[in-house]
């Protein structure tokens, strides 16, 4: 990750620590990159409570409680699943805030209705309505889609501080 992203993550961790809030992540297409970025920073254990890498549909169901019928109905890359991932990560952790990411990083896996570069995010915070964000980055290449998703996940976590 870039030095700018590391600085942003460090500032985010300090802000969460000041508020006494902990973070959980539930990541699919990013494979743990958000958790890795956050935990690269010394002292992150005061804020990062846990991370779930739920790459498969089964992992989403078994680890964070996303209903299998929700995935069957809407697909893993969808708003309802992103919301359920964030809520499930929050429920299965000791964190007050959880961010989720599910998408199609490419180069394959896209369809006409769910193209490569489509990513859905969820942000859950105790006591607040779950937030959803959809991004259509386009077919930028796997690395660029994943990096863009990390940036947007950080933005959602920054937003959680304003709730």
HUBELMO-V208393 format. One record per residue. N is the residue number from 1. RES is the residue in three letters. PHI is phi in whole degrees, 0 to 359 (none if undefined). PSI is psi in whole degrees, 0 to 359 (* if undefined). NEAR is the number of other C-alpha atoms within 8 Angstrom. Layout:
# HUBELMO-V208393
n->(N/N)
res->(RES/RES)
phi->(PHI/PHI)
psi->(PSI/PSI)
near->(NEAR/NEAR)
This chain:
# HUBELMO-V208393
n->(1/2/3/4/5/6/7/8/9/10/11/12/13/14/15/16/17/18/19/20/21/22/23/24/25/26/27/28/29/30/31/32/33/34/35/36/37/38/39/40/41/42/43/44/45/46/47/48/49/50/51/52/53/54/55/56/57/58/59/60/61/62/63/64/65/66/67/68/69/70/71/72/73/74/75/76/77/78/79/80/81/82/83/84/85/86/87/88/89/90/91/92/93/94/95/96/97/98/99/100/101/102/103/104/105/106/107/108/109/110/111/112/113/114/115/116/117/118/119/120/121/122/123/124/125/126/127/128/129/130/131/132/133/134/135/136/137/138/139/140/141/142/143/144/145/146/147/148/149/150/151/152/153/154/155/156/157/158/159/160/161/162/163)
res->(UNK/UNK/UNK/UNK/UNK/UNK/UNK/UNK/UNK/UNK/UNK/UNK/UNK/UNK/UNK/UNK/UNK/UNK/UNK/UNK/UNK/UNK/UNK/UNK/UNK/UNK/UNK/UNK/UNK/UNK/UNK/UNK/UNK/UNK/UNK/UNK/UNK/UNK/UNK/UNK/UNK/UNK/UNK/UNK/UNK/UNK/UNK/UNK/UNK/UNK/UNK/UNK/UNK/UNK/UNK/UNK/UNK/UNK/UNK/UNK/UNK/UNK/UNK/UNK/UNK/UNK/UNK/UNK/UNK/UNK/UNK/UNK/UNK/UNK/UNK/UNK/UNK/UNK/UNK/UNK/UNK/UNK/UNK/UNK/UNK/UNK/UNK/UNK/UNK/UNK/UNK/UNK/UNK/UNK/UNK/UNK/UNK/UNK/UNK/UNK/UNK/UNK/UNK/UNK/UNK/UNK/UNK/UNK/UNK/UNK/UNK/UNK/UNK/UNK/UNK/UNK/UNK/UNK/UNK/UNK/UNK/UNK/UNK/UNK/UNK/UNK/UNK/UNK/UNK/UNK/UNK/UNK/UNK/UNK/UNK/UNK/UNK/UNK/UNK/UNK/UNK/UNK/UNK/UNK/UNK/UNK/UNK/UNK/UNK/UNK/UNK/UNK/UNK/UNK/UNK/UNK/UNK/UNK/UNK/UNK/UNK/UNK/UNK)
phi->(none/286/302/296/294/296/296/297/295/296/296/298/299/298/294/295/296/301/274/72/253/247/243/237/239/228/239/247/295/271/56/97/296/294/299/296/298/295/279/289/267/302/88/296/296/287/236/279/275/189/228/247/260/244/289/267/299/298/296/301/286/288/273/235/75/292/300/302/291/293/294/297/283/253/88/296/262/199/299/300/288/299/296/296/296/295/295/293/295/295/293/257/220/252/273/260/223/223/241/233/219/217/192/241/278/89/282/247/100/279/228/297/270/229/284/304/99/280/223/249/236/231/226/244/223/309/86/229/293/291/261/239/224/243/233/238/287/89/277/274/104/306/298/292/296/295/296/297/295/298/300/290/296/298/298/295/297/298/299/302/289/267/283)
psi->(157/157/325/319/321/318/318/317/320/317/321/314/318/318/319/319/318/324/355/30/144/155/141/148/148/106/138/279/339/351/29/9/325/312/320/317/314/317/355/343/128/137/0/340/343/344/318/112/314/163/140/124/106/70/320/161/321/320/320/319/310/319/322/10/22/123/132/324/332/317/317/323/315/343/154/329/88/162/311/323/320/317/314/325/314/315/321/320/321/315/331/24/181/21/161/345/138/140/142/153/128/129/187/101/338/183/346/180/348/158/179/322/337/81/163/135/353/125/134/141/150/148/117/136/135/129/2/157/144/136/143/144/134/135/141/89/336/177/73/353/147/312/317/322/314/318/318/322/321/316/316/328/319/319/320/318/322/319/323/331/342/353/*)
near->(6/5/6/6/9/12/8/8/12/10/8/11/11/8/9/12/11/7/6/7/11/14/13/17/15/16/16/14/11/12/9/13/8/12/11/8/11/13/10/7/10/6/5/11/8/8/12/13/12/10/11/12/10/13/10/7/10/8/11/13/11/8/8/13/10/13/7/9/6/11/12/8/6/10/9/10/14/10/12/8/15/16/16/11/15/17/12/11/15/16/8/7/9/8/12/11/15/17/17/16/16/16/12/14/15/11/8/6/8/9/7/5/4/9/12/14/15/15/15/15/15/18/17/15/12/7/4/7/6/11/8/11/8/9/8/7/10/9/11/9/9/10/8/8/14/11/9/9/11/11/9/8/13/11/8/10/12/9/8/10/8/5/5)
